[in-house]
Amino acid sequence: MSYDFSTNKKCSHIIAFEDVVIDNGSIIIDVPFNNNSVSVYFNGKKIEKSGLWSTPECFIKRKNFKIDKFNNILSYKLGSAYKTVTLSSGLFSQGDFVKMISKKTNELRFSIENDMIVIRLDDSLIGNYTLSFPDPLWIDKSNSLPETQVILKTYNTLGILPGRVYVSKKLVPGWFLKKVNDGVLEKQAIVFDGEIKNSNPSVSVTYTTFVGYCKRCAGTGYEHDYSVGGSGQFNVVKNIDLLTQEFDKYLFTDIGSHWKWRWLGSNMNSLVGSKNLLGQSRSSIDNSVRKAFETYKSMKREQLKIYTQNVTDYEMPTSIESVSVEQDQNEPTAVNVSISVNTRSRNVIEVSKEIDIPGA
């Protein structure tokens, strides 16, 4: 359906998921870029500057659980922070237990794998973490506090050994930026601070460059849908680029303007109607964005049901993080609309556009 949309838009100059080669522990990017915009990915997973770490994993082998007021407090420690979860009472199978406890904590993820319950940290917790289940007797040495026995009985019910500690492991070393000279030009290199043990890793980078060096718009400052690569075939977008392009087109297409799908688009453009944006106008635009987003997300969910459609985690939107509507300080006849969208991959995409005020 991309040919049904207007695709002439300002280029963000964000080069996303560009495949690169590691040479002697470093990656050289041939064009200048904003140092604060660089992200490095290893087999599709983002590498923080401290490195890529595995998540701690705890395995529970029990099949059924009977929870009551005497064994309903799960105590755990995330790093140095003590946490507790109050469990619901009842008889639970593995599946029912996972559904129940998943609603009570946002920091831990529970799943069933190979007939065992696996506890991991939420994907938003990136880095070197420890997950432990502290023995309450370390603090309550006299065993006099009523919650001490409740916590110990909860551990026993779940099959968790008091005092057990689960740790992250470093999978990929960290990295830093360093200026290098290839004999002709001074360039920036991404240098890893340790050995990468994988002999043939799939590594990609995302960065923001400048208009004269941009591979997306070829220095024009504007993007269009169709471009032809060196092989004579059309270049395509995928992952975050695809989601950004789709939602941008969807959001700024006037609802009802499509000849066949009248529901497609939003009424965003019609809401920007005066030079003075009052609070009510901002609220209306915010509501319009969120309504259009829910329709767009429903469309992507339907796409998931089609077996020939390969919708990746980067292409699947989950929620809107923020909506910003501000009058352009340099151009009083325009407003800037920016939307931050969360994806199933835990990445956040930014969709921004300058809209001219009608009649201004």
N, C-alpha and C positions, 0 to 999 in steps of 0.2 A: 504493500500500500504506500511505499515511500514516495511514489510519483504523484500522489494526491496532495502532498504537502509542499508548502513553500520552504525551501531549505537554505536560502541565502541568509547566513547569519555570521556575526563576528566570531572569529576564531579565538579560542582560549589559549592556543599555543601549548596545550598540554599534550605531550607525547606519552601515550599510555601503553604499558606492557610491551616495550620494545625489546626484542630478543637481543641478548648481548653475549659476548664470549669472555671468559675469565682468562687472562694471560698473566702468568707469574703472580697470581694472587690479587690482581687488580682489573678494573674495567675502565676503559677510556671512552668517554662520550665525545664525539667529534665536534659537537656544536656547543656554544656557551649556554649556560642555563642558570636558573635561580637556585642558589645553594640550598635554600629552605624548602624547595619543592621536590627534592629527590626521594623516591621510595625504591627499594630493592626487593625483588621477589625471587624465592627459591622454590621451584616446582609449584608455583602458584601461591605460595605462602609468603606473607610480608616478613622481611628480616628487619627487626629494629636495630638501631645502632649498637645496642648491647648484644645482638645476636638473635638467632632463632632458637627458641626453647620448646621442648616438649611440655605437655601439661602433666602434672602429677595424676596418677591413676590408682584408684582403689577398687578392688573387686569383692563383691558380696555374693557368696555361693548359695545362700539360703533361698528356698523356693516360696515359702509362705511366712507371713508375719502376723502375730496377734499383738495389737497395740492397745494399751489402756493407760490410765493415769499413773501407773507405776513404772512405765517404760516408754514415755512419750517425749523425752528431751534428747535430741541429738546435739551433742556438743562437738565443735570442731574449731580448729585454729588455722587461719589463712595468713601465712607469714607470721606476724607478731600480734595479729588481731584475733581475739576470741569471739566466737559466734555460737549461737544456739538456734535450733529450729524446733518448735513445738509440733509434734506429729498428731495427726487426727487419730481418734480411736476407731478400732474395728479390725476385721479380718481381711488381710490383703494378700493377693497373689503378687508375683513379681511385677506384672504389668500394672496392676492397680496401685501398688506401692509407688512405682515410678511416677505415675500420673499425680498421685497425692502430694508427694514431696517436691515435685518439680514446680508446683504452684506456690511453694512456701519459701523458696530461695532463688535469687537471681544470680548468685555467684557460682553455684555448682550446677553441673549438667548430669542428668541421670539417664542411662540407656541400658538396654538389655542386649548383651552380646554373648553368644555361645552359652546360653542358659545361665548367665551370670549378670548381676547388676553392676554396671561400671560407673564409678563416680569420677568426673573430671571437672576442671575449672571451666567457667564460661569462656567463650571465645574472646570476649572483651578484655579478659585478664591476660595480657601478653607479657612474657618475660620470665624471669627466674623466680618461681614461687615454691613454697612448701605447703603441703596440706597435711595436717596432723589431727589426731583425735586424742587430746590430752587426758591423762588419767586424773580424775578429780581428787584422788587421794594424795596427789603431789601437793595440793594446797590444803585440803581438808584432811590432815594426817590423822585426826582422831575419829574420822568418819561420823561426825556429829551433825552435819548439815543434811536436811532431808533430800535435797536435790542430788547429793552425791550418789545415793543408791539408785535414784531414778536414772541418772546418766549411765551408771555402770550396767543397769539392767537393760537399757536401750542398746548399749554396745553389744551385750550378750544376745539380745533378740536378733540383731542384725548380723551378728558374726564378725564384729569389728574388735580387734585386739586393742585394749586401752594403751595409749602411749605410742601407737604405731605412727610413723612419719613417712610421707610420700613426697618425693622431690622431683623437680624438673631436671631435664638433661639438656645440655647445649648441643643442638643438632648442626648449627651453622655458626661460624664465628661472627663477631660484630664487624662493623666497617666504619670508615671515616673518609672524608674528602681531602685530597692532596693535589697541589699544583704540580704538573709534570711538563717537561719540554720534550717534544718529539724531534727536536732538531730544527724545526721550522716555526711552530707555534707553541705558545704556552696553553695547556689545556688542563681541565680538571679530571682527576681520576678517582674512582671509588676503590679504596684499598681495604682488603679484609685483614683483620688483625690476628688471623690464625689460619691454619691449614684447613681447606675444604676437602673432606675425605672422599666425597662422592667424585668418582673419576670423570663423569660426564653429566654434570648437573644442568638442569634447564633453568637459566637465570634470565630475568627480564627487569627492566627499569622503567619507572615513570618519572617524568620531570617536566618543568615548564621552561620553554626556551623563549626566544625573542622573534619578532615578526620576520626579520630578515633571514632567519635560520630555520623557520618552522616547516616541517615536512607535511603538516596537515593542510595548510593553506598555501604552501609554496610561495610565501612572502606576500600574498595578496591581502592578508588580513581578514579574508572571508572564506567560509567553508561551503561546499556544495555536496550533494549526495554522491554524484557519480564522478569517478576519476579512474584513469586507466594506468595500470602498472607497466613495468618494463616488459612483462611477458605478453602484453596485449590484452590481458583480462582485466575485468573491472576489479578495483580494490574494494574490499568490504570492511565493515566495522564489526567488532564483537566485544563481548564483555562490557566493561564500564562505558566505553565509547558508544556502544550500541544503545545501552540504556539511556545515556545522556541525550543522544540524538533523538531517540524515540519519544522520550518524555517532553523534550523541548518542543518538538513538532506538535505533539498531542496537546500540550498546555496552551500554546499560542495559536492554535487553530480555532477559529470562531465556531462554537457549537451550532449545529444546524446548517453549516455551510457545505458540508460534504454531500455530494449528489445522492449517495446511497445510504451511508451510516450517519443519520442525523444526530445520533447520540454522541458522536465522536467530537472531542474538543472541550473547550470551556468558554465562558463568557468574560474572560479576563480583560480583553481589549475594551469591551463596552463599559467596564466598571471604572476605567481610568478616564474620567470625564471632566475634570476641573483642574485649574492650576494650583488650587489649595487642597491638598489631600487631608481631609478631616479624618478623625478616628473611625467614623462610620464607614468611610470609603476603604480604609485599610482593613477593617474587619470583614467587609464584603469580599475584598480580594482574597483575603486569607481563607474564607469559607469556600470561595470558588476554586481555589487551588486544591484544597483538601477534598472537595467533592469530585473534582476532575481526577485527582490522584486515585481515589478509591475505585472509580470506573476503570481507569487505566490498569490498576493492579488486578482487578477482576478479569480484564482481558488477558493479562499475562498468565493468570492461573488457568484460564481456558486453554491457552497455548500449551501449557505443561501437559495437558491431557492428550495432546496429539503426539503419537509416538515418533513421528518424523521430525518434530520440533525439538531441538536440543537447547533448552533454556538453561544457561549456566547460573551459578550462584551470583555472579557479578551482574547478570542481566535481570535478576528477579528482585523488584522493589518490595520492601517490607513496611516502611513507615516514613512519614515526613518528620524530620528533626526540627526544622524551623522554616518560617516564611518571613522574608523581609521586604517591605515596600517603602522606598524612600524617594523623595523628590530629588532629582539631579541638581547638585549645588552649582554646577557650571552651566547647566542647560535647563532653565525654568519651564520649558515646554515639554519636558520628558521626565519619566520616573524610572527608577531602577528596581526591578523585581528579582529577588534571589531566593531560591528554594534549595534546601539541603535535604537529600533523600537517602535514607538508610537502605542497604541492600542485604540480601541473604548471606552475602560473603562478609558482612560486617564492615564493608567499605562505605564511605559516605560520598555521594556525588553532589556536585553543585551545578544547578541550572540557573543561569542569569541572563537577563535580557533588558535592554533599554526600550521603553515603549513611549512613543510620541503621544502627547495628549491631543485628542481629537479637537480640531477647530482652533488649536493654539497657533 
